[in-house]
């Protein structure tokens, strides 16, 4: 069952404006971010940690953004 990243997408737009800007801040290609947001590739722990820094997501909210079904 794929994860639902709609809340994460909303946070990306709110904090970075675009996925392109988010990918730049994450030091990943736009393609890599797209694959992750579409459930084709998994997020690494280090990427989740950096995304939380970039998007100001508190640690206790990680499941809401990265593990919602």
Kinemage of the C-alpha trace (Angstrom):
@kinemage 1
@onewidth
@group {chain A} dominant
@subgroup {mainchain}
@vectorlist {calphas} color= white
{ca unk a 1} P 0.000 0.000 0.000
{ca unk a 2} L 1.562 3.326 -1.057
{ca unk a 3} L 2.039 6.213 1.340
{ca unk a 4} L 0.010 9.410 0.920
{ca unk a 5} L 2.351 12.392 0.526
{ca unk a 6} L -0.335 15.065 0.023
{ca unk a 7} L 0.418 16.724 3.369
{ca unk a 8} L 4.141 16.679 2.548
{ca unk a 9} L 3.458 18.233 -0.865
{ca unk a 10} L 1.469 21.001 0.816
{ca unk a 11} L 4.328 21.672 3.232
{ca unk a 12} L 6.810 21.782 0.331
{ca unk a 13} L 4.742 24.448 -1.426
{ca unk a 14} L 4.230 26.359 1.832
{ca unk a 15} L 7.923 26.428 2.810
{ca unk a 16} L 9.769 26.250 -0.544
{ca unk a 17} L 7.273 27.439 -3.135
{ca unk a 18} L 8.061 24.689 -5.657
{ca unk a 19} L 9.320 21.119 -5.804
{ca unk a 20} L 12.271 22.447 -7.802
{ca unk a 21} L 13.326 24.695 -4.915
{ca unk a 22} L 12.769 21.867 -2.441
{ca unk a 23} L 14.942 19.535 -4.518
{ca unk a 24} L 17.667 22.197 -4.644
{ca unk a 25} L 17.613 22.547 -0.846
{ca unk a 26} L 17.641 18.752 -0.508
{ca unk a 27} L 20.643 18.440 -2.861
{ca unk a 28} L 18.651 15.956 -4.982
{ca unk a 29} L 17.433 16.113 -8.557
{ca unk a 30} L 13.850 17.070 -9.287
{ca unk a 31} L 13.461 13.577 -10.759
{ca unk a 32} L 14.563 11.944 -7.486
{ca unk a 33} L 12.095 14.033 -5.501
{ca unk a 34} L 9.326 13.213 -7.969
{ca unk a 35} L 10.043 9.477 -7.730
{ca unk a 36} L 9.923 9.651 -3.939
{ca unk a 37} L 6.703 11.687 -3.841
{ca unk a 38} L 5.072 9.259 -6.272
{ca unk a 39} L 6.026 6.250 -4.155
{ca unk a 40} L 8.372 4.755 -6.747
{ca unk a 41} L 11.497 5.266 -4.620
{ca unk a 42} L 11.722 5.146 -0.842
{ca unk a 43} L 12.906 7.944 1.396
{ca unk a 44} L 16.201 7.289 3.204
{ca unk a 45} L 16.404 8.201 6.884
{ca unk a 46} L 18.991 10.874 6.119
{ca unk a 47} L 16.674 12.397 3.489
{ca unk a 48} L 13.744 12.454 5.902
{ca unk a 49} L 15.964 14.149 8.477
{ca unk a 50} L 17.120 16.816 6.004
{ca unk a 51} L 13.567 17.324 4.702
{ca unk a 52} L 12.436 17.963 8.280
{ca unk a 53} L 15.108 20.640 8.629
{ca unk a 54} L 14.250 22.235 5.279
{ca unk a 55} L 10.495 22.163 5.941
{ca unk a 56} L 10.599 22.851 9.705
{ca unk a 57} L 8.801 19.603 10.527
{ca unk a 58} L 9.093 18.614 14.209
{ca unk a 59} L 10.358 15.078 14.827
{ca unk a 60} L 7.076 13.988 16.414
{ca unk a 61} L 5.235 14.912 13.172
{ca unk a 62} L 7.396 12.746 10.872
{ca unk a 63} L 4.764 9.962 10.688
{ca unk a 64} L 2.112 12.470 9.561
{ca unk a 65} L 4.202 13.616 6.603
{ca unk a 66} L 6.120 10.480 5.611
{ca unk a 67} L 4.115 7.451 6.745
{ca unk a 68} L 0.426 8.265 6.187
{ca unk a 69} L -1.541 5.635 4.285
